[in-house]
Amino acid sequence: MKIEVLGTGCPKCQATERNAAQAVRELGIEAEIIKVDDLVEITARGVMVTPALAIDGEIKCSGRIPSVEEIKGWLKGA
């Protein structure tokens, strides 16, 4: 499973990354968490507001920090 945090590294992007890592730990699953900070790639994927979170290539949210519980729900469904 591949989790991508799309953003420039701002505090909100960092919080999104921390929440994703915590969700993976709590579920006890294996997942690769990748930071995507290239603005050209971010906008090419249709994201206009960061942070954004993608799971296996599918954008799950944009423009806000998803909660650990919310991310866990997406991961269970992935």
C-alpha positions in Angstrom: 0.0 0.0 0.0 1.3 3.5 -0.9 0.2 6.6 1.0 1.2 9.9 -0.4 1.2 13.2 1.4 1.0 16.0 -1.2 2.3 19.4 -0.1 5.2 21.7 0.3 6.2 20.7 3.8 4.2 23.3 5.7 3.0 22.5 9.3 -0.3 21.2 8.0 1.4 18.9 5.6 3.6 17.6 8.4 0.6 17.0 10.6 -1.0 15.0 7.8 2.1 12.9 7.5 2.1 12.3 11.3 -1.5 11.3 11.3 -1.0 8.9 8.4 2.0 7.3 10.1 -0.1 6.9 13.4 -3.0 5.4 11.5 -0.6 2.8 9.9 0.9 2.0 13.3 -2.5 1.7 15.0 -3.8 -0.7 12.3 -0.6 -2.7 12.3 -0.4 -2.7 8.5 2.5 -2.2 6.2 2.4 0.9 4.1 4.9 3.2 2.4 4.4 6.8 3.2 5.8 9.2 0.6 6.0 13.0 0.6 5.3 14.6 -2.7 6.4 18.2 -2.7 6.8 18.9 -6.5 4.1 21.6 -7.2 3.9 20.5 -10.9 3.1 16.9 -9.9 0.7 18.0 -7.2 -1.3 20.3 -9.6 -1.1 17.7 -12.4 -3.0 15.3 -10.1 -5.8 17.9 -9.7 -4.8 19.1 -6.2 -5.2 22.9 -5.9 -5.1 23.2 -2.1 -2.7 21.3 0.1 -2.2 19.3 2.2 -3.7 16.4 0.3 -3.6 12.7 1.0 -3.7 9.9 -1.6 -3.9 6.1 -1.0 -2.8 3.9 -3.8 -3.0 6.9 -6.2 -6.5 8.0 -5.2 -6.8 11.4 -3.7 -8.8 11.0 -0.5 -8.8 14.6 0.8 -7.4 18.0 -0.1 -7.1 21.3 1.7 -7.4 20.0 5.3 -5.7 17.7 7.8 -7.5 14.4 7.9 -7.8 12.8 11.4 -6.1 9.6 12.3 -9.6 7.9 12.5 -10.5 9.1 9.1 -7.3 7.8 7.6 -7.8 4.5 9.3 -11.2 4.2 7.7 -9.7 4.8 4.3 -7.0 2.3 4.9 -9.4 -0.4 5.9 -11.4 0.2 2.7 -8.3 0.1 0.5 
